[in-house]
């Protein structure tokens, strides 16, 4: 546990990160501008020939098999019981030596593998950054698609924000997911020479629930120690910032139905601790914009993120 945050503090972080995300899943807040293709359609598990099992073991108590579906023109996974890491390595001619672990979102019940995973990783690799998509273990959901959708609706109907000062945690702790993130950092450092990665320049970027995991990994991931982190439409709840907290990049749309009106406590926390932070508040974009092409300026978050990591020296070539 990171110095100063404590168990209660972490529960508060998880509460702010998770409860609204469950609501998002139930209400389809993560849709792109057009919701014409919002129906969940089961698909065969895509081939993932380069995915590497992280060795964190099967999710305890899980019985359903991993399943995939398509929605909003993108691909999602659920019932992930075995964590994997998929490398997207840059052309050696442009490799900078920096690396980023990409954590997709989905309320810890599903993973937006394409929009918030593979597409982000490909874009990073094109900029010379070695990217690694983390398919972390998820909370079990019903195998049947209709039952899955109903279970999310039921869960949303039961969720109620706890009284102030008494944070709850409706989905349990994130121990399995933090273990997956730690294993990802360890694997990249172990194979750093092979993948032409500087072990001291490995960052993490997360979207929605993945942003929550990124923050939890930063605060309580022990040996993970990301060199820089990105919180993309994640919770901005205040935290106790470690003295050695990494540079932080935050992108959020002002009209995000989950986090757009929750204040900017996380930004204030980083600034109070005198740690580097950059915050982009886009006028429009909603929740879950990721790499979807939209007419809003939120689409520019990726270019701003790349400029930011370049400013911190992450694109200076080492190899």
C-alpha positions in Angstrom: 0.0 0.0 0.0 1.4 3.4 -1.0 2.5 5.5 1.9 -0.3 7.7 3.3 -3.3 6.4 1.4 -4.5 3.7 3.9 -7.2 1.1 3.5 -10.0 3.6 3.8 -8.4 6.0 1.3 -8.1 3.2 -1.3 -11.7 2.1 -0.7 -12.7 5.7 -1.5 -10.7 5.7 -4.7 -12.3 2.4 -5.7 -15.7 3.6 -4.9 -15.4 6.7 -7.0 -13.8 4.7 -9.8 -16.2 1.8 -9.9 -19.8 2.8 -9.0 -20.3 5.2 -11.8 -18.7 2.8 -14.2 -21.4 0.2 -13.4 -24.0 2.8 -14.2 -22.2 3.6 -17.5 -22.5 0.0 -18.6 -26.1 -0.2 -17.7 -26.9 3.0 -19.5 -24.6 2.7 -22.5 -22.8 6.0 -21.7 -19.7 4.7 -23.4 -21.2 4.9 -26.8 -19.6 7.0 -29.6 -21.6 9.8 -31.2 -23.9 7.4 -33.1 -25.6 4.7 -31.0 -27.1 3.0 -34.1 -24.9 0.0 -33.6 -25.3 -0.3 -29.8 -26.6 -3.8 -29.8 -24.3 -6.4 -28.3 -23.6 -9.1 -30.8 -21.6 -12.2 -29.7 -18.6 -13.0 -31.9 -16.0 -15.7 -31.9 -12.9 -15.1 -29.8 -10.4 -13.3 -32.0 -7.0 -14.8 -32.7 -4.5 -13.3 -30.4 -1.2 -15.0 -31.5 1.1 -12.5 -29.7 -0.8 -12.4 -26.4 1.4 -13.6 -23.5 -0.1 -15.1 -20.3 1.0 -13.2 -17.3 1.1 -16.1 -14.9 -1.2 -14.6 -12.3 -3.4 -17.7 -12.4 -7.1 -18.2 -13.1 -9.6 -15.8 -11.4 -10.6 -17.5 -8.1 -14.1 -18.9 -8.2 -14.7 -18.1 -11.9 -16.8 -20.7 -13.8 -17.8 -18.9 -17.1 -15.5 -19.0 -20.1 -14.1 -15.9 -21.7 -16.5 -14.5 -24.3 -16.4 -11.7 -26.8 -18.9 -9.4 -28.5 -19.2 -6.5 -30.8 -20.9 -3.2 -30.0 -20.5 0.4 -31.3 -18.5 -1.0 -34.2 -15.8 -2.1 -31.7 -14.8 -5.4 -30.0 -15.2 -6.2 -26.3 -14.1 -9.1 -24.0 -15.8 -10.3 -20.8 -15.4 -13.1 -18.3 -11.6 -12.8 -18.6 -10.2 -15.3 -16.1 -6.6 -15.4 -17.3 -4.7 -12.2 -17.8 -2.6 -11.6 -20.9 -0.3 -8.9 -22.3 -0.2 -8.2 -26.0 2.9 -6.3 -27.3 2.7 -3.7 -30.1 6.3 -2.9 -30.9 7.4 0.1 -33.0 9.5 -0.1 -36.1 13.1 -0.4 -34.8 14.0 2.6 -36.9 11.8 4.9 -34.8 11.7 3.1 -31.4 12.3 5.5 -28.6 12.8 3.0 -25.8 9.7 4.2 -23.9 6.9 1.9 -23.2 3.2 2.2 -22.1 0.9 -0.4 -20.6 -2.6 0.2 -22.0 -5.5 -0.7 -19.7 -8.9 -0.7 -21.4 -12.1 0.2 -19.5 -15.5 -1.5 -19.0 -16.5 -1.3 -15.4 -14.4 -4.4 -14.5 -17.1 -6.4 -16.1 -16.0 -6.1 -19.8 -13.0 -4.7 -21.7 -13.1 -2.3 -24.6 -10.3 -4.2 -26.3 -10.3 -2.4 -29.6 -11.2 1.3 -29.0 -9.3 1.5 -25.7 -6.7 -1.2 -26.3 -5.5 -2.3 -29.6 -6.2 1.0 -31.4 -4.4 3.0 -28.7 -1.4 0.6 -28.8 -1.1 0.8 -32.6 -1.1 4.6 -32.5 1.6 4.6 -29.8 3.8 2.2 -31.7 3.5 4.4 -34.7 5.0 7.2 -32.6 7.9 5.0 -31.6 6.5 3.9 -28.2 6.4 0.2 -27.4 2.8 -0.5 -26.2 1.4 -3.4 -24.3 -2.4 -4.0 -24.0 -3.3 -5.5 -20.7 -6.2 -7.9 -20.7 -6.8 -8.0 -17.0 -9.1 -10.4 -15.1 -12.7 -9.3 -14.7 -15.6 -9.8 -12.4 -17.6 -12.9 -13.6 -20.8 -12.2 -15.6 -23.5 -14.6 -16.9 -22.5 -16.5 -20.0 -25.8 -15.8 -21.8 -25.7 -12.4 -23.5 -29.3 -11.5 -22.5 -28.6 -12.5 -18.9 -25.4 -10.5 -19.0 -27.2 -7.3 -20.1 -29.9 -7.9 -17.5 -27.4 -8.5 -14.7 -25.8 -5.1 -15.5 -29.2 -3.4 -15.4 -30.0 -5.2 -12.1 -26.7 -4.2 -10.6 -27.2 -0.6 -11.6 -30.7 -0.6 -10.0 -29.1 -1.8 -6.7 -26.2 0.6 -6.6 -26.6 3.6 -4.3 -23.9 6.0 -3.3 -23.0 5.5 0.3 -23.2 8.2 2.9 -20.4 10.7 3.0 -17.5 9.5 5.0 -18.5 5.8 4.6 -17.2 4.8 1.2 -18.4 1.4 -0.2 -16.9 -1.0 -2.7 -19.7 -2.8 -4.6 -17.5 -4.9 -6.7 -14.9 -6.0 -4.2 -11.2 -5.1 -4.1 -8.9 -4.9 -7.1 -6.3 -7.3 -5.9 -6.4 -9.6 -8.9 -6.3 -6.6 -11.3 -3.4 -4.9 -9.5 -1.6 -8.3 -9.5 -2.1 -8.4 -13.3 -0.7 -4.9 -13.7 2.3 -5.7 -11.5 3.0 -8.8 -13.5 2.8 -6.8 -16.7 5.4 -4.3 -15.5 7.6 -7.2 -14.3 7.4 -9.0 -17.7 8.3 -5.9 -19.7 11.3 -5.2 -17.4 12.4 -8.8 -17.7 12.3 -8.7 -21.5 13.3 -5.1 -21.9 16.5 -5.9 -23.9 14.5 -8.1 -26.3 11.8 -5.5 -26.8 14.2 -2.5 -26.8 12.6 -0.9 -23.8 14.2 1.3 -21.2 13.1 -0.3 -17.9 13.0 3.2 -16.3 10.6 4.6 -18.9 7.6 2.3 -18.7 4.3 4.2 -18.2 0.6 3.2 -17.9 -2.5 4.7 -19.5 -6.0 3.7 -18.6 -9.5 4.5 -19.7 -12.5 4.7 -17.4 -12.2 1.5 -15.2 -8.7 1.1 -16.7 -8.0 4.6 -15.4 -9.1 3.4 -12.0 -6.7 0.5 -12.3 -3.9 2.8 -13.4 -4.4 4.9 -10.3 -4.7 1.9 -8.0 -1.5 0.5 -9.5 0.3 3.8 -9.0 -0.9 4.1 -5.3 -0.7 0.5 -4.2 1.2 -1.5 -6.9 4.4 -1.7 -4.8 7.1 -2.7 -7.4 5.1 -1.6 -10.5 6.3 2.0 -10.2 5.1 3.5 -13.5 7.3 6.2 -14.8 4.3 8.3 -16.0 0.6 7.7 -16.0 -2.5 8.7 -18.0 -6.0 8.9 -16.6 -8.4 9.1 -19.5 -12.0 9.9 -18.5 -11.5 8.3 -15.1 -12.4 9.3 -11.6 -10.9 12.6 -10.4 -11.5 11.9 -6.7 -8.8 13.3 -4.5 -6.0 10.9 -3.2 -3.0 11.0 -1.0 -0.1 11.4 -3.4 3.2 9.6 -2.7 6.3 11.7 -2.5 7.6 10.0 -5.6 4.4 10.1 -7.6 5.0 10.0 -11.4 4.0 12.7 -13.8 0.2 12.6 -14.4 -1.8 13.3 -17.6 -5.6 13.7 -17.4 -8.1 14.0 -20.2 -11.9 14.4 -19.5 -14.9 15.8 -21.3 -16.9 18.5 -19.4 -20.1 16.7 -20.6 -18.9 13.3 -19.3 -22.1 12.0 -17.5 -20.0 10.1 -15.0 -17.1 12.4 -14.0 -17.8 15.7 -15.6 -19.4 17.2 -12.5 -17.4 15.5 -9.8 -14.8 18.2 -9.2 -11.1 18.0 -9.8 -9.7 16.7 -6.6 -7.1 14.5 -8.2 -5.6 17.4 -10.0 -5.5 19.4 -6.8 -4.0 16.5 -5.0 -1.1 16.2 -7.5 -0.5 20.0 -7.5 -0.6 20.2 -3.7 2.1 17.4 -3.6 4.1 19.5 -6.2 4.1 16.6 -8.6 3.9 17.2 -12.4 0.3 17.2 -13.8 -1.3 18.2 -17.1 -5.1 18.4 -17.3 -7.2 18.7 -20.5 -10.9 19.4 -20.0 -12.6 19.2 -23.3 -15.9 21.0 -23.8 -17.6 18.0 -25.4 -16.9 14.3 -25.9 -19.0 12.4 -23.4 -17.7 9.3 -21.8 -15.7 6.6 -23.6 -14.5 8.5 -26.6 -11.2 6.7 -26.7 -10.0 6.4 -30.3 -13.4 6.8 -31.9 -13.4 9.5 -34.6 -15.7 12.3 -33.4 -16.4 15.9 -34.3 -15.5 17.1 -30.8 -12.1 18.3 -29.7 -11.8 15.4 -27.3 -10.6 13.4 -30.3 -7.4 15.4 -30.0 -6.5 13.9 -26.6 -4.1 11.4 -28.1 -2.0 14.1 -29.9 -1.9 16.1 -26.7 -0.8 13.0 -24.8 2.0 12.3 -27.2 3.2 15.9 -26.9 3.2 15.5 -23.2 5.3 12.3 -23.1 7.6 14.0 -25.5 7.9 17.0 -23.2 9.0 14.6 -20.5 11.7 13.1 -22.6 10.0 9.8 -23.4 10.4 10.0 -27.1 14.1 10.6 -27.1 15.7 7.6 -28.7 17.7 5.3 -26.5 17.9 2.4 -28.9 
